[in-house]
Amino acid sequence: MRNEVLVKIKAVSLNYLDGIVANGSFNDKLEFPYIPASDGSGIVAEIGPDVTQWKIGDHVAIQYVQKWTKGAITKESNSIRVAWQTPGVMAEYVCIPEYGLVKSPGNLSFEEAATLPIAAVTAWHALINQAHLQLGQTVLTQGTGGVSLFALQIAQAAGARVIATTSSDEKAARLKQLGATAVINYNNYPDWHQQVLTLTNGEGVDITLDIAGTATIGQSLLSVKENGFVGTAGFITGTSLPLDIHAHKINMSFLRIQGLAVGSAESFTALNRAIEVADIHPVIDSVFTMEQVRDAYQLLERGKYFGKIVITVP
Ligand SMILES: NC(=O)c1ccc[n+]([C@@H]2O[C@H](COP(=O)([O-])OP(=O)(O)OC[C@H]3O[C@@H](n4cnc5c(N)ncnc54)[C@H](OP(=O)(O)O)[C@@H]3O)[C@@H](O)[C@H]2O)c1
């Protein structure tokens, strides 16, 4: 097509979503042949005659919600997601409309840039555009997946204090190394929101991104202070939200529950500027080759990773 860009993909990264697509629990009507993976980075190899934004050799990353170029989401801009309504990017070359790409941050490798499209843009859009994170606020991150580690890094760069939860003392130590001021092992403290209150003089945090859905949303709400922000990022333990307006202080504390579904290309571009200025480097657990894709998916399924899983494309 005249407005399309041919991108030589150099790296892709896996998300929680890729695991549930592969095991059939996300979409049991998946049509084959299917090309997986939504997150990727690469080099512009060719451009169509109407392309004005890109030139051959540019380093680009894939915009997941393809038509969401800027502003608030609309029905039209929400209509095309990579590896859902279009083929995925686990390929040597992909053809993408010019509006469906962003310039990769200059300080990142292809492997690092490939981790950004879903997890980092979700964390950025939630914290900066939706929650309007301010210097000096406190953010609670949950677990050590892609969204939460990017939330930690972005919150820190924005001058916020980070409290984190995780499942093991080993991961807790790594979170502290990354700069979390306090870490709660939720296996040791099933009522972890009480620990959050203790760590904040009984007040609660300003912002949290709920990662696990059914099992955690109530505690997420009880962890935030008045006017607090709870982004419903994930659904690892289920998609239904068992909430009570009074018990979870939704009305009395003027809490905000915000749905999240990644972000616009404008958000992604702003994120990339911040990544360059603050020299943020994504946390990568492992890098696999295309021959090792099965190993990469098995690692995703086992859940024994800290940060992103990346696959390089020859
Ligand atoms: N709404 C959106 O825009 C959006 C965008 C991206 C992802 N998501 C969703 O957000 C969730 C996380 O995605 P991701 O890609 O960041 O996942 P991920 O990289 O696969 O990481 C998942 C992490 O969640 C943590 N976890 C598991 N059970 C938990 C629990 N009960 N409480 C707290 N943490 C728990 C684990 O870390 P620990 O072992 O350290 O606890 C695990 O490593 C998924 O449901 C995904 O579909 C939503």
The ligand as an ORCA input file, in Angstrom:
! r2SCAN-3c Opt
* xyz 0 1
  N      -4.737     -3.207     30.495
  C      -3.625     -3.098     29.781
  O      -3.388     -2.146     29.055
  C      -2.602     -4.161     29.924
  C      -1.366     -4.064     29.283
  C      -0.408     -5.024     29.530
  C      -0.706     -6.102     30.341
  N      -1.941     -6.210     30.890
  C      -2.280     -7.306     31.785
  O      -1.599     -7.058     33.012
  C      -1.211     -8.298     33.611
  C       0.289     -8.296     33.771
  O       0.876     -8.232     32.488
  P       2.455     -8.266     32.307
  O       2.736     -8.398     30.849
  O       3.105     -7.213     33.105
  O       2.706     -9.674     33.020
  P       3.985    -10.539     33.159
  O       5.174     -9.814     32.644
  O       3.638    -11.860     32.603
  O       4.131    -10.658     34.744
  C       3.192    -11.207     35.553
  C       3.662    -10.995     36.997
  O       2.518    -10.804     37.813
  C       2.863    -11.125     39.123
  N       1.731    -11.767     39.770
  C       1.213    -12.993     39.533
  N       0.188    -13.225     40.360
  C       0.076    -12.118     41.133
  C      -0.781    -11.751     42.195
  N      -1.724    -12.573     42.664
  N      -0.616    -10.523     42.749
  C       0.330     -9.673     42.299
  N       1.173     -9.993     41.319
  C       1.042    -11.188     40.745
  C       4.098    -12.030     39.085
  O       5.177    -11.317     39.695
  P       5.651    -11.663     41.183
  O       6.055    -13.101     41.186
  O       6.747    -10.717     41.432
  O       4.455    -11.394     42.056
  C       4.362    -12.174     37.571
  O       5.718    -12.163     37.249
  C      -1.760     -9.382     32.683
  O      -3.042     -9.758     33.113
  C      -1.869     -8.686     31.337
  O      -2.781     -9.283     30.479
  C      -2.882     -5.261     30.707
*
